[in-house]
Amino acid sequence: MKKCYYRLGFAFLFIALLQPLSFAQSIQDEAQVRKVLEQRIATDKKGVGIAVGIINDKGTKLINFGKMNVKESREVDANSIFEIGSITKVFTCILLADMALRGEMKLEDPIALYLPKTVKCPTRNGKEITLFDLATHTSALPRMPTNFKPKDPQNPFADYTVEQLYEFLSSYTLPRDIGEKYEYSNVGMGLLGHILTLKAKTDYETLVINRICKPLKMNDTRITLTAEQKTRLATGHTIDLQPTANWDVNTLGGAGALRSTVNDMLKFVAANLGLVKTSLLPALQKSHQMQRQTGSPDLEIALGWHIVKKHGATIIWHNGGTGGYRTFAGFDPVKRAAVVVLSNSGVGQDDIGYHIFESRFPLQKFDKPKQRTEISLDEKLMETYVGEYEIASAFKITVMREGDKLFAQATDQPRFQLFAESPTQFFLQVADAQITFVKDDKGAITQLILHQGGQNIPAKKIK
C-alpha cells in the first residue's frame, strides 16, 4: 500500500528518464548486476541499499550492495527485511484463488454477499461489484478512498478504520460502469483483503501465514515482526535518502501491509514458476491467467499480477512502494526465471528487475540537475501557493508550508521541499524538476506548471 501520498505501487510523477544501457555479457551475470547496483547507489546516489535475488531451474544468485541505514555501516543482504508494499496485492489475490478452488467463495460473487448488511455497496446500471472486479482493478472504485485523511502523513494508513471504509463504500458513486476500465485501486484491493478475512474469520496476517507462508516455508514474510526480525529490518529512506518512518497498513492491509526478505520472496516466485512442489500450485497458476486489458501498451492484468509482453519476454510481475521502500518481484514462465529487487529508499528500482530479465529493457539514467540558486521569499507570499492542484481526477499535487519552507507532495509520492529561484519559480533538489506558479490578472494563483523531462504539465488549483 507508495504510491507518500500515497504510493503502494505504480507512480507516475518525479521519475527519472529511461535510457538504454547494454552489456557484453548476460545481465544475469553476478558481476554485471553488482555493477548496476554500485552505479545506482555509490555513483548516482539513488539508493541506500538494494538486495537482488535471481532464480531459475539452474540455481539461485544473490547480489547485494549498500547499507541497512544511511547512517550505519551494516550492509543489506538476502535476509534483510523490507516493506514490500503493493506486492502484497498478489498475495491477496492468491488467497482469493485458493479460496475459490476450495469452494469457499466464487470469483463472481458480489462483494455485498460478504459485507455487513449496513454497508450500502455502490452499484451501477443494475450491476454489482464482484470479487473478480476487485482482483483485476476494474471495479470503478478510485485509487484511494475519498475519506482518506491521515493524521500522520509519514504513516498514512495507520489510522484508517473499518468504519471509515464502510462509510466510503456507502457514500461513493461509481463514475463509470463496473468492468469498463482498468484503474489501479488500493482501496479496492484493501477491501478484497478485508472481505477474505471476514470469510475466513481471522485477520489478514494470520490468513497469509496459514495459507501461503507456512506451505512455502516463508518464515520472514510477516506484518508484525519479532524482536529478532526487527534487528534485520532495513531502515526506510525518502527519495532524498533521509531515514523515514515505517508504515502500518491495517484496515487496507491486503493492499500493502507485508514485509519480507529476498530469500523468502525467492521461495515465493520459485513456487509460482513451479520450481518447487507445493499444494498451492493450482491457486498460483490461476492467479497468473490474463483476465483483462489495462489500456496501456504491452500491459495486461491477471488476478493481482500484471503481465508485460515486450522484447521477446513475458514477465508476470508486481512492484511495491511505501514511504521508504521500493520493491519488484517478477517471473518469466517461458524462460522459467524470476527476479526479486528490494530497496530501502523511495527511488524506484523496477528498471533493474526488468533489465535483469532482458537487457533491451533500459536502465534509468540520472542526469545531474542544472545548478540553481535559491532565494529567500516572504512567508506571506509563500502562503499564497499553498493548496491542492489537479493534474487529473486521480492525480494531484498538494503544496504545503512549514515556516519558511515550501513542500510539494503528489499523489502516491513522497513529500519534496521546493526551493525558490524567483517569486513564482521553484525547483527540486532531488530531481531535475521545477514548478512555476501562475497568477490571474488579479494576482490570485490559478495553477502550477510542472516542468520535467522536457514536458510542461499544468495543474489547476482546486483548493
C-alpha positions in Angstrom: 0.0 0.0 0.0 3.9 4.3 -2.2 2.3 5.3 -4.3 4.0 9.1 0.0 0.5 10.4 -0.8 0.0 7.5 -1.0 2.0 5.0 -3.1 1.9 1.3 -2.8 2.8 0.8 -6.4 2.6 2.4 -9.9 3.8 6.0 -9.5 3.9 8.4 -12.5 5.5 11.7 -11.3 9.0 13.0 -10.5 10.5 10.0 -12.3 13.9 9.8 -13.9 14.2 9.4 -17.7 14.9 5.9 -19.0 17.9 5.4 -21.3 19.3 2.1 -22.6 22.5 0.5 -21.2 23.7 -2.8 -22.6 26.3 -5.3 -21.5 28.6 -7.7 -23.4 27.6 -10.5 -21.0 24.2 -11.6 -19.8 22.8 -9.1 -17.3 22.2 -12.2 -15.0 26.0 -12.4 -14.5 26.5 -11.5 -10.9 29.4 -9.1 -11.5 27.3 -7.1 -14.0 24.3 -6.9 -11.7 26.6 -5.8 -8.8 28.0 -3.1 -11.2 24.4 -1.8 -11.8 23.7 -1.7 -8.0 27.0 0.0 -7.3 26.3 2.6 -10.0 22.8 3.3 -8.7 23.9 3.7 -5.1 27.6 4.8 -5.0 27.7 7.0 -8.2 24.1 8.1 -8.9 23.2 8.4 -5.2 19.8 7.0 -5.9 19.5 4.4 -3.2 20.8 3.3 0.2 20.7 -0.5 0.0 19.5 -2.9 -2.7 19.2 -6.7 -2.4 18.6 -8.7 -5.5 17.7 -12.4 -6.0 17.7 -14.3 -9.3 16.4 -17.9 -9.6 15.9 -20.3 -12.4 16.0 -24.1 -12.9 19.8 -24.0 -12.7 20.0 -22.3 -9.3 19.9 -19.1 -7.3 22.1 -15.9 -7.3 22.1 -13.3 -4.5 23.6 -9.9 -5.2 23.5 -7.1 -2.7 25.0 -3.6 -2.4 24.6 -0.8 0.1 23.5 -0.3 3.7 20.7 -1.0 6.1 20.7 2.6 7.1 22.5 5.6 5.5 23.9 6.4 8.9 25.3 2.9 9.6 27.9 0.5 8.1 25.8 -2.7 8.2 25.1 -3.9 4.7 21.8 -5.3 3.3 21.7 -9.0 2.4 19.2 -11.6 1.4 17.9 -11.9 5.0 17.3 -8.1 5.4 13.7 -7.3 5.8 11.9 -4.7 3.7 8.4 -3.4 3.4 7.2 -4.9 0.1 4.2 -2.5 -0.4 1.9 -3.5 -3.2 3.5 -6.8 -3.9 1.1 -7.7 -1.0 -1.7 -7.5 -3.6 -0.6 -10.7 -5.3 -0.7 -12.5 -2.0 -4.3 -11.2 -1.6 -5.3 -12.5 -5.0 -3.6 -15.9 -4.5 -5.7 -16.2 -1.3 -8.8 -15.4 -3.3 -7.8 -18.0 -6.0 -7.1 -20.6 -3.3 -10.4 -20.0 -1.5 -12.3 -20.2 -4.8 -10.6 -23.5 -5.7 -11.6 -24.8 -2.3 -15.2 -23.9 -2.9 -15.3 -21.3 -0.1 -16.3 -18.5 -2.4 -16.6 -17.7 -6.1 -14.8 -15.0 -8.1 -18.1 -13.8 -9.5 -19.7 -13.3 -6.0 -20.8 -9.8 -5.3 -18.9 -8.1 -2.5 -22.2 -7.3 -0.8 -22.5 -11.0 0.0 -19.7 -10.9 2.5 -20.1 -7.4 4.0 -22.4 -6.3 6.8 -26.0 -5.5 5.6 -25.5 -2.0 7.0 -22.9 -1.3 4.2 -24.5 0.1 1.0 -22.2 -1.2 -1.7 -22.1 1.0 -4.8 -23.7 -0.3 -7.9 -24.2 1.0 -11.5 -26.8 0.2 -14.1 -28.0 -2.7 -12.0 -24.6 -4.4 -11.8 -22.8 -5.1 -8.5 -19.1 -5.1 -7.8 -17.7 -8.7 -7.6 -14.6 -10.2 -6.0 -13.2 -10.6 -9.6 -13.7 -6.9 -10.3 -11.6 -6.0 -7.2 -8.9 -8.5 -8.1 -8.5 -7.0 -11.6 -8.7 -3.3 -10.7 -11.9 -3.0 -12.8 -14.4 -2.2 -10.0 -14.7 1.5 -10.9 -13.5 2.3 -7.3 -10.9 5.0 -7.1 -7.2 4.6 -6.3 -7.8 5.8 -2.7 -11.0 6.2 -0.6 -12.4 9.7 -0.7 -12.4 10.0 3.1 -8.7 9.1 3.4 -7.3 11.9 5.5 -4.4 10.6 7.7 -3.4 12.4 10.8 0.2 11.4 10.2 1.4 11.7 6.6 4.5 9.8 7.5 2.4 6.7 8.5 -0.7 7.4 6.4 -2.7 4.2 6.7 -2.3 3.6 10.4 -5.5 5.4 11.5 -7.8 4.4 8.6 -10.6 2.3 10.2 -13.0 -0.3 9.0 -15.8 2.1 9.9 -14.3 4.7 7.5 -14.0 2.0 4.8 -17.7 1.2 5.2 -18.6 4.9 5.2 -16.7 5.3 2.0 -18.4 2.4 0.3 -21.9 3.5 1.4 -21.4 7.1 0.1 -19.4 6.6 -3.1 -21.0 6.9 -6.5 -19.3 4.9 -9.3 -18.1 7.2 -12.1 -18.4 4.5 -14.9 -19.7 1.0 -15.4 -18.2 -1.8 -13.5 -15.7 -3.7 -15.6 -15.5 -0.9 -18.2 -12.0 0.3 -17.5 -8.8 -0.7 -15.6 -8.0 1.7 -12.8 -5.4 0.7 -10.2 -7.1 0.8 -6.8 -5.5 0.5 -3.4 -8.9 0.7 -1.7 -10.3 -2.0 -4.0 -7.5 -4.4 -3.2 -7.6 -3.5 0.5 -11.3 -4.1 0.5 -10.7 -7.5 -1.1 -8.3 -8.5 1.6 -10.8 -7.3 4.3 -13.6 -9.5 2.7 -11.3 -12.5 2.7 -10.7 -12.1 6.4 -14.4 -11.8 7.1 -15.0 -15.1 5.2 -12.1 -16.9 6.9 -12.9 -15.4 10.3 -9.4 -14.4 11.0 -7.0 -11.4 10.5 -5.2 -10.8 7.3 -1.7 -11.7 8.6 -2.8 -15.0 10.0 -4.6 -15.8 6.8 -1.5 -15.2 4.7 0.7 -17.1 7.1 -1.5 -20.2 7.2 -2.4 -20.3 3.5 0.8 -19.1 1.8 3.8 -18.6 4.2 3.6 -21.9 6.0 3.3 -24.1 2.9 6.2 -22.3 1.2 8.3 -22.1 4.4 8.4 -18.3 4.2 9.2 -17.6 7.8 10.2 -13.9 7.4 7.1 -12.7 5.5 5.0 -11.0 8.1 3.3 -7.8 9.1 4.2 -8.0 12.8 7.9 -8.6 13.3 9.5 -10.4 16.2 12.3 -8.7 18.2 14.9 -10.7 16.2 13.3 -9.8 12.9 13.3 -6.1 13.8 17.1 -6.2 14.0 17.1 -7.3 10.4 14.6 -4.6 9.2 16.3 -2.3 6.8 15.6 1.4 7.6 13.4 3.1 5.0 14.6 6.3 3.4 12.9 9.0 1.4 13.8 9.8 -2.2 16.5 12.2 -1.0 17.9 9.4 1.2 16.8 10.6 4.6 15.6 7.9 7.1 11.8 7.8 7.4 9.1 6.0 9.4 7.7 2.6 8.6 4.1 2.2 7.6 1.4 0.4 9.4 -1.3 -0.7 6.9 -4.2 -2.0 9.0 -7.7 -1.9 7.5 -6.4 -1.9 3.9 -3.7 -4.5 4.7 -4.5 -6.6 1.7 -3.2 -3.7 -0.5 0.3 -3.4 1.0 1.0 -4.4 4.6 3.6 -7.2 4.2 7.3 -7.2 4.9 9.7 -9.8 3.5 13.2 -10.7 2.5 14.9 -11.7 -0.8 15.3 -15.2 0.4 11.6 -15.5 1.3 10.5 -13.8 -2.0 12.7 -16.2 -4.0 10.7 -19.1 -2.4 7.5 -17.3 -3.4 8.5 -16.7 -7.1 10.0 -20.2 -7.3 6.7 -21.7 -6.3 4.9 -19.5 -8.9 7.3 -20.9 -11.5 6.7 -24.5 -10.4 10.3 -24.9 -9.4 9.3 -26.3 -6.1 6.5 -28.7 -5.3 3.6 -27.1 -3.4 -0.1 -27.8 -2.9 -0.6 -24.1 -3.7 0.4 -24.5 -7.3 -3.2 -24.6 -8.7 -4.0 -21.3 -7.0 -0.8 -19.8 -8.1 -1.4 -20.8 -11.7 -4.9 -19.5 -11.5 -3.6 -16.1 -10.4 -1.3 -15.9 -13.5 -4.0 -16.1 -16.1 -4.7 -12.9 -18.1 -8.1 -11.5 -17.3 -8.4 -8.1 -18.8 -6.5 -5.4 -20.8 -5.3 -2.3 -18.9 -5.4 0.2 -21.8 -1.6 0.5 -21.7 0.6 -0.9 -24.4 2.0 -4.4 -23.7 0.4 -4.5 -20.2 -2.4 -6.9 -19.1 -3.9 -7.7 -15.8 -4.3 -11.2 -14.2 -5.5 -11.7 -10.7 -3.4 -9.1 -8.9 -0.4 -9.8 -11.1 0.4 -7.6 -14.1 1.7 -9.1 -17.3 4.2 -7.4 -19.7 4.9 -8.8 -23.1 7.8 -7.0 -24.7 11.3 -7.6 -26.2 10.5 -11.3 -26.5 9.9 -11.6 -22.8 6.7 -12.4 -20.9 7.0 -11.1 -17.4 4.4 -11.6 -14.7 5.2 -9.0 -12.1 4.2 -6.5 -9.4 6.1 -3.7 -7.7 5.6 -2.0 -4.4 6.3 1.2 -2.6 5.8 2.6 0.8 7.2 5.8 2.4 10.8 4.5 2.4 10.9 1.4 0.2 10.6 0.3 -3.5 10.3 -3.3 -4.5 9.9 -5.5 -7.5 9.1 -9.2 -8.0 8.5 -10.9 -11.3 9.0 -14.1 -13.3 9.1 -15.3 -16.9 7.1 -18.5 -17.2 8.5 -19.3 -20.6 12.2 -18.8 -19.6 11.4 -20.2 -16.1 13.4 -17.4 -14.4 12.5 -15.0 -11.7 13.9 -11.8 -10.2 13.4 -10.0 -6.9 14.7 -6.5 -6.2 14.2 -5.0 -2.7 15.3 -1.4 -1.9 15.2 0.7 1.2 14.7 4.1 -0.4 11.9 5.9 -2.2 13.7 5.7 -5.6 12.0 3.3 -7.9 14.1 0.3 -8.9 11.8 -1.6 -11.3 14.1 -0.9 -14.2 16.8 -3.1 -12.6 14.3 -6.0 -12.4 13.3 -5.7 -16.0 16.8 -5.2 -17.2 17.9 -8.4 -15.5 15.3 -10.3 -17.4 16.1 -8.7 -20.8 18.8 -6.1 -21.5 16.7 -4.3 -24.0 14.6 -3.1 -21.1 16.5 0.2 -20.3 18.1 1.2 -17.1 17.4 4.7 -15.6 19.9 7.3 -16.4 20.2 10.0 -13.8 21.4 13.3 -15.2 22.9 15.9 -12.8 20.4 18.7 -12.5 21.3 22.2 -13.6 22.9 24.3 -10.8 20.3 26.7 -9.5 20.4 29.4 -6.8 17.9 29.6 -4.0 16.5 33.0 -3.0 14.5 33.9 0.1 10.8 34.7 -0.1 8.4 36.3 2.3 6.3 33.8 4.2 3.1 35.6 3.3 3.9 35.2 -0.4 4.7 31.6 0.1 1.4 31.1 1.8 -0.5 32.1 -1.4 0.9 29.0 -3.1 -0.5 26.6 -0.5 -3.3 24.4 -1.8 -4.3 21.4 -4.0 -3.5 21.3 -7.7 -5.2 18.8 -10.0 -3.4 17.2 -13.0 -6.1 14.5 -13.4 -9.0 13.4 -11.2 -6.8 10.7 -9.6 -3.6 12.7 -9.6 -3.0 15.8 -7.6 -0.1 17.9 -6.2 -0.6 19.3 -2.7 1.6 22.3 -1.8 2.1 23.0 1.9 4.2 25.4 4.0 6.1 24.9 7.2 7.6 28.1 8.5 9.9 29.5 5.7 9.8 26.2 3.8 7.5 25.1 1.0 6.8 21.5 0.2 5.0 19.6 -2.6 3.5 16.1 -2.4 2.0 14.4 -5.4 -0.5 11.5 -5.2 1.5 8.3 -4.4 4.7 10.3 -4.0 6.9 11.3 -1.0 6.9 15.0 0.1 9.7 17.1 -1.5 10.9 20.6 -0.5 10.6 23.3 -3.1 13.3 25.9 -3.4 12.6 29.4 -4.8 14.7 30.8 -7.6 12.2 33.6 -8.4 9.0 34.8 -6.7 7.0 32.3 -8.8 9.5 29.7 -9.9 10.7 26.8 -7.7 13.0 23.8 -8.1 13.6 20.4 -6.5 17.0 19.3 -5.4 16.2 15.5 -5.5 15.2 15.5 -9.2 15.6 17.7 -12.3 12.1 19.1 -12.0 10.7 22.6 -11.5 7.4 24.2 -10.6 6.0 27.6 -11.8 3.0 29.1 -10.1 0.7 31.1 -12.4 -1.4 34.1 -11.4 -4.5 35.6 -12.9 -4.9 39.3 -13.7 -6.0 39.9 -10.1 -2.8 38.3 -8.7 -4.5 35.1 -7.4 -2.8 31.7 -8.0 -4.8 29.7 -10.5 -2.5 26.8 -11.4 1.0 25.5 -11.3 3.1 24.0 -14.2 5.4 21.1 -13.6 8.5 21.1 -15.8 10.2 17.8 -16.1 11.7 15.6 -18.8 11.0 18.3 -21.5 7.3 18.4 -20.6 5.3 21.3 -19.1 2.3 19.8 -17.3 -0.4 22.2 -16.0 -2.3 21.5 -12.8 -5.3 23.6 -11.9 -5.7 24.9 -8.4 -8.8 23.4 -6.9 -8.4 24.2 -3.2 
